[in-house]
Amino acid sequence: MSINTIADKVYSDKRITTDDALRLFNSNDIFEIGSMASYIAEKKNGKSAYFIHNRHINPTNICINRCKFCAFSKDKGENGAYQLTLNEILAKAKSIEKGVTEFHIVGGLHPDLPFEFYTDLLRMLKREFPDIHIQAFTAVEIDYFSKLSALPLKETLSRLKEAGLGSLPGGGAEIFNTNIRNVICEEKISGKRWLEIMKTAHSIGLRSNATMLYGHIEGYKDRVDHMNSLRELQDKTGGFQAFIPLPFHPKNTKIERPFKETTGLDDLKTLAIARIFLDNFAHIKAFWIMLGEKMAQVSLNFGVDDIDGTVVEEKITHSAGAATAEELTKDEIINLIKKAGKIPVERDTLYNVIKEYEYAGV
């Protein structure tokens, strides 16, 4: 199936349709798809490839939801379950090396912790590290906090923002299709609720990312519909910063699928089509923890302009069998970007440039 008519739209800077995106997914012309994605990426960000010096902290893996695709969550009292105290979280925060600009904090829905634990956590970190941005809590956690606090959604978000919350990560989106959610994460909030939470966060000045979990039981149409919902909301709010497609890691999960992992071709195609379709998103991020360092590097020539950051101590994906390291040094990331022929740009959470490194000239 020819994709020339879609390419004509892209190079004429016209928005492609959902049918166009589905045609791209069904095409094996990965180099033309990659060329289109690269064209858009360079129009938006030149040859820049962004990264951040950040530190992940997961306060607890105890969760009242036991989603089938999740290998991270545990029941209270189960072997391997843990809950960090505020002092333990502070100790992890204090272990950061010089130059960290972001704390990335997500965790399980703990049955016993009150809402005040989370506001106290934010205030503690802002008091100790006033210059470090806190990106924390998925939409699923925000919904849970609203129930814990018995406060409306907007008031819940406002109190978290007042305590020090700087922005939201994009987790919990998975795939918006209701039938699929009922199989892989039936206890989780609906896709509609996820979008409502992000819309509300954007309305009070909190920026966020957006994710999509793919490679489990969904089809191409589900991916396109998911991205279309994000594009429609972004048209209204402009509050999304980056889109992050996340390949499913099946180890230690309860999802049965015919193959162990997504293929490299599928990963590159998904990232590239995201760049082409989500014309109102400034950034497409390849999360190297889930894709692997080499695939993340290759993706920089398939529409991606961000490979996340140093991370440090990633637990969620590694619980599902990720074979990557739990962190990369800044020098390793810079070298990886340069070897892809891109300009390494260290950013903060809101994409303000901290330092632009010498162009590799490849």
C-alpha positions as CSV (number, residue, x, y, z in Angstrom):
1,M,0.0,0.0,0.0
2,S,1.5,3.3,-1.1
3,I,2.0,6.0,1.5
4,N,3.0,8.7,-1.0
5,T,-0.2,10.7,-0.5
6,I,0.4,10.8,3.2
7,A,4.0,11.9,2.6
8,D,2.6,14.7,0.4
9,K,0.6,15.9,3.3
10,V,3.5,15.7,5.7
11,Y,5.9,17.6,3.5
12,S,3.2,20.2,2.9
13,D,2.8,20.6,6.7
14,K,-0.8,19.4,6.7
15,R,-2.3,17.3,9.5
16,I,-2.8,13.7,8.8
17,T,-6.0,11.8,9.7
18,T,-6.5,8.7,11.8
19,D,-7.0,6.7,8.6
20,D,-3.6,8.0,7.4
21,A,-2.0,6.9,10.7
22,L,-3.5,3.5,10.4
23,R,-2.2,3.2,6.9
24,L,1.3,4.0,8.2
25,F,1.1,1.3,10.8
26,N,0.1,-1.2,8.1
27,S,3.0,-0.1,5.9
28,N,6.4,-1.7,6.1
29,D,8.1,1.3,4.4
30,I,9.9,2.1,7.7
31,F,12.5,4.4,6.0
32,E,9.9,6.6,4.4
33,I,8.0,6.7,7.6
34,G,11.2,7.6,9.4
35,S,12.0,10.3,6.9
36,M,8.6,11.9,7.4
37,A,9.1,11.8,11.2
38,S,12.6,13.2,10.9
39,Y,11.3,16.1,8.8
40,I,8.8,17.1,11.4
41,A,11.2,16.6,14.3
42,E,13.8,18.8,12.7
43,K,11.2,21.5,11.9
44,K,10.3,21.5,15.6
45,N,13.6,21.1,17.3
46,G,16.4,21.2,14.7
47,K,19.1,18.6,15.4
48,S,18.6,18.9,19.2
49,A,18.2,15.7,21.3
50,Y,17.2,16.5,24.8
51,F,17.9,14.7,28.1
52,I,17.5,15.5,31.8
53,H,19.6,14.9,34.9
54,N,17.0,13.4,37.1
55,R,16.4,10.9,39.9
56,H,13.5,8.5,40.2
57,I,12.0,7.7,43.6
58,N,9.2,5.2,44.1
59,P,7.8,5.6,47.6
60,T,5.9,2.3,47.7
61,N,5.0,-0.7,45.6
62,I,2.1,-1.6,47.8
63,C,-1.1,-1.0,45.7
64,I,-4.8,-1.6,46.0
65,N,-4.9,-2.1,42.3
66,R,-3.3,-5.3,40.9
67,C,-3.2,-4.6,37.2
68,K,-2.4,-7.7,35.2
69,F,0.3,-6.0,33.1
70,C,2.1,-4.6,36.2
71,A,5.0,-6.6,37.7
72,F,5.8,-3.8,40.2
73,S,2.8,-3.7,42.5
74,K,2.5,-5.9,45.7
75,D,-0.2,-6.5,48.3
76,K,0.5,-5.3,51.8
77,G,2.5,-8.0,53.6
78,E,3.4,-9.8,50.4
79,N,7.1,-10.8,50.0
80,G,8.9,-7.9,48.4
81,A,6.4,-5.2,49.4
82,Y,7.8,-2.0,50.7
83,Q,6.9,1.4,51.9
84,L,9.5,4.2,52.4
85,T,9.1,6.6,55.2
86,L,9.5,10.3,54.7
87,N,13.0,10.1,56.2
88,E,14.0,7.2,53.8
89,I,12.7,9.2,50.9
90,L,14.7,12.2,52.0
91,A,17.8,10.0,52.3
92,K,17.4,8.9,48.7
93,A,16.9,12.5,47.6
94,K,20.1,13.5,49.5
95,S,22.1,10.8,47.7
96,I,21.8,12.7,44.4
97,E,24.9,13.9,42.6
98,K,25.5,17.5,41.8
99,G,23.4,18.8,38.9
100,V,20.2,16.9,39.3
101,T,17.3,19.1,38.3
102,E,14.3,16.8,38.7
103,F,12.8,14.3,41.1
104,H,10.5,11.9,39.3
105,I,8.1,10.3,41.9
106,V,5.5,7.7,41.2
107,G,4.3,4.7,43.2
108,G,1.5,2.4,44.2
109,L,-1.9,3.3,45.7
110,H,-1.1,2.5,49.3
111,P,-4.2,1.5,51.4
112,D,-3.1,3.2,54.6
113,L,-1.2,6.4,53.8
114,P,-3.3,9.6,54.1
115,F,-3.4,12.4,51.6
116,E,-1.2,14.4,54.0
117,F,1.7,12.0,53.5
118,Y,2.0,13.1,49.9
119,T,1.7,16.9,50.6
120,D,4.2,16.5,53.5
121,L,6.5,14.6,51.0
122,L,6.3,17.5,48.6
123,R,6.9,20.2,51.2
124,M,9.8,18.3,52.6
125,L,11.6,18.0,49.3
126,K,10.9,21.6,48.3
127,R,12.2,22.7,51.7
128,E,15.4,20.7,51.3
129,F,15.8,21.2,47.5
130,P,14.0,24.4,46.6
131,D,15.6,24.5,43.1
132,I,14.8,20.9,42.1
133,H,11.6,20.5,40.1
134,I,9.2,17.8,41.3
135,Q,7.4,15.8,38.6
136,A,5.2,13.4,40.5
137,F,2.1,11.3,40.6
138,T,0.3,9.7,37.7
139,A,-3.3,10.5,36.9
140,V,-4.2,7.3,38.7
141,E,-2.6,8.5,41.9
142,I,-4.2,11.9,41.6
143,D,-7.6,10.2,41.3
144,Y,-6.8,8.2,44.4
145,F,-5.7,11.2,46.3
146,S,-9.0,12.9,45.5
147,K,-10.8,10.0,47.1
148,L,-8.5,10.0,50.1
149,S,-8.9,13.7,50.7
150,A,-12.6,13.8,49.9
151,L,-11.8,16.9,47.8
152,P,-12.8,17.7,44.3
153,L,-10.2,16.9,41.6
154,K,-9.3,20.6,41.0
155,E,-8.8,21.3,44.7
156,T,-6.7,18.1,45.1
157,L,-4.4,19.2,42.3
158,S,-4.3,22.8,43.7
159,R,-3.2,21.5,47.1
160,L,-0.5,19.4,45.6
161,K,0.7,22.3,43.5
162,E,0.8,24.6,46.6
163,A,2.8,21.9,48.4
164,G,5.4,21.9,45.7
165,L,4.2,19.7,42.8
166,G,5.7,21.1,39.6
167,S,4.3,18.9,36.8
168,L,2.7,15.4,36.2
169,P,4.3,12.5,34.4
170,G,2.2,10.8,31.8
171,G,1.8,7.4,33.4
172,G,-1.5,5.4,33.8
173,A,-2.8,6.1,30.3
174,E,-1.9,2.6,29.1
175,I,-4.4,2.2,26.2
176,F,-7.7,4.2,26.4
177,N,-9.8,1.5,24.7
178,T,-12.3,0.4,27.5
179,N,-12.5,-3.3,26.5
180,I,-8.7,-3.6,26.6
181,R,-8.4,-1.7,29.9
182,N,-11.0,-4.2,31.3
183,V,-8.5,-7.0,30.6
184,I,-5.1,-5.5,31.4
185,C,-6.1,-3.1,34.2
186,E,-9.8,-3.3,35.1
187,E,-9.3,-1.7,38.5
188,K,-7.6,1.4,37.1
189,I,-9.4,4.6,36.2
190,S,-10.9,4.8,32.8
191,G,-9.2,6.5,29.8
192,K,-11.9,9.2,30.0
193,R,-11.0,9.9,33.6
194,W,-7.3,10.0,32.8
195,L,-8.0,12.7,30.2
196,E,-10.2,14.6,32.6
197,I,-7.5,14.7,35.2
198,M,-4.9,16.0,32.7
199,K,-7.3,18.6,31.4
200,T,-7.9,19.8,35.0
201,A,-4.2,19.8,35.7
202,H,-3.5,21.9,32.6
203,S,-6.2,24.3,33.6
204,I,-4.4,25.2,36.8
205,G,-1.0,25.6,35.1
206,L,0.4,22.1,35.7
207,R,2.1,20.8,32.6
208,S,2.2,17.0,31.9
209,N,3.5,14.3,29.7
210,A,1.4,11.5,28.1
211,T,2.2,7.9,27.6
212,M,0.8,4.9,25.7
213,L,1.5,1.3,26.6
214,Y,1.7,-0.9,23.5
215,G,2.6,-4.4,22.4
216,H,0.2,-6.3,24.7
217,I,-3.3,-7.2,23.4
218,E,-4.1,-4.0,21.5
219,G,-4.2,-3.4,17.8
220,Y,-3.0,-0.6,15.6
221,K,-6.4,1.0,15.6
222,D,-6.3,1.2,19.4
223,R,-3.0,3.0,19.2
224,V,-4.3,5.5,16.7
225,D,-7.5,6.1,18.7
226,H,-5.4,6.6,21.8
227,M,-3.1,9.2,20.1
228,N,-6.2,10.9,18.6
229,S,-7.7,11.4,22.0
230,L,-4.4,13.0,23.1
231,R,-4.2,15.2,20.0
232,E,-7.8,16.4,20.6
233,L,-7.1,17.3,24.2
234,Q,-3.8,19.0,23.3
235,D,-5.7,21.1,20.8
236,K,-7.8,22.4,23.7
237,T,-5.3,22.8,26.5
238,G,-1.8,22.8,25.0
239,G,-0.6,21.4,28.3
240,F,1.2,18.3,27.2
241,Q,4.9,18.5,26.8
242,A,6.0,15.1,25.5
243,F,4.5,11.9,24.3
244,I,6.1,8.7,25.4
245,P,5.2,5.4,23.8
246,L,6.1,2.6,26.2
247,P,6.7,-1.0,24.9
248,F,5.1,-3.6,27.1
249,H,7.5,-5.8,29.1
250,P,5.7,-9.1,29.8
251,K,8.0,-10.8,32.4
252,N,6.4,-11.4,35.8
253,T,3.0,-10.0,34.6
254,K,-0.3,-11.8,34.1
255,I,-0.8,-10.9,30.4
256,E,-0.6,-13.7,28.0
257,R,0.6,-12.8,24.5
258,P,2.0,-14.7,21.6
259,F,5.4,-13.0,21.6
260,K,7.8,-12.1,24.4
261,E,8.5,-8.5,23.4
262,T,7.8,-5.9,20.8
263,T,10.1,-5.9,17.8
264,G,12.6,-3.2,17.0
265,L,10.6,-2.4,13.8
266,D,7.4,-2.0,15.7
267,D,9.1,0.3,18.3
268,L,10.6,2.5,15.6
269,K,7.3,2.6,13.6
270,T,5.3,3.5,16.7
271,L,7.7,6.4,17.7
272,A,7.9,7.7,14.1
273,I,4.1,7.6,13.6
274,A,3.6,9.3,16.9
275,R,5.8,12.1,15.7
276,I,3.9,12.4,12.4
277,F,0.4,12.2,13.9
278,L,0.9,14.3,17.1
279,D,1.7,17.5,15.3
280,N,0.7,19.6,18.3
281,F,3.1,17.9,20.7
282,A,6.5,19.6,20.9
283,H,8.4,16.5,21.9
284,I,8.4,12.7,21.3
285,K,10.4,10.8,24.0
286,A,12.0,7.4,23.7
287,F,12.3,6.1,27.3
288,W,15.6,4.2,27.0
289,I,14.9,2.2,30.1
290,M,12.1,0.4,28.3
291,L,13.4,0.5,24.7
292,G,17.0,-0.2,25.5
293,E,19.9,2.2,24.9
294,K,20.6,1.1,21.4
295,M,17.0,1.3,20.2
296,A,16.6,4.7,21.9
297,Q,19.7,5.9,20.0
298,V,18.4,4.7,16.6
299,S,15.0,6.3,17.3
300,L,16.7,9.7,17.3
301,N,16.7,9.4,13.5
302,F,13.0,8.3,13.5
303,G,11.4,11.4,14.9
304,V,12.4,11.2,18.5
305,D,14.0,14.3,20.1
306,D,14.2,13.2,23.8
307,I,15.6,10.1,25.5
308,D,14.7,11.0,29.1
309,G,17.6,11.1,31.5
310,T,20.0,9.6,34.0
311,V,17.0,8.1,36.0
312,V,18.9,6.3,38.8
313,E,17.3,3.3,40.5
314,E,14.4,2.6,38.2
315,K,12.2,-0.2,39.7
316,I,8.9,-0.4,37.7
317,T,10.1,-1.6,34.3
318,H,12.9,-3.7,35.9
319,S,10.2,-5.6,37.9
320,A,8.9,-6.7,34.5
321,G,12.3,-8.0,33.3
322,A,13.9,-5.0,31.7
323,A,17.5,-5.9,30.8
324,T,18.7,-2.3,30.7
325,A,20.8,-0.6,33.4
326,E,18.9,1.3,36.1
327,E,20.8,4.5,35.3
328,L,23.0,6.1,32.7
329,T,25.6,8.7,33.5
330,K,25.4,12.1,31.8
331,D,28.5,11.4,29.8
332,E,27.0,8.1,28.5
333,I,23.9,9.9,27.4
334,I,25.8,12.7,25.7
335,N,28.0,10.1,23.9
336,L,24.9,8.1,22.8
337,I,23.3,11.3,21.3
338,K,26.5,12.5,19.6
339,K,27.0,9.1,17.9
340,A,23.5,9.4,16.5
341,G,24.5,12.7,14.8
342,K,22.4,14.9,17.1
343,I,23.2,17.8,19.4
344,P,22.9,16.8,23.1
345,V,20.9,19.4,25.0
346,E,20.5,19.1,28.7
347,R,17.1,20.4,29.7
348,D,15.1,20.9,32.8
349,T,11.6,19.4,33.2
350,L,9.9,22.3,31.3
351,Y,12.4,22.1,28.5
352,N,14.4,25.1,29.4
353,V,17.9,24.6,28.1
354,I,20.6,24.1,30.8
355,K,23.5,23.3,28.4
356,E,23.9,22.6,24.7
357,Y,26.9,20.4,23.9
358,E,29.1,20.5,20.9
359,Y,27.5,19.2,17.7
360,A,28.8,15.8,16.6
361,G,28.7,16.8,12.9
362,V,27.8,13.3,11.7
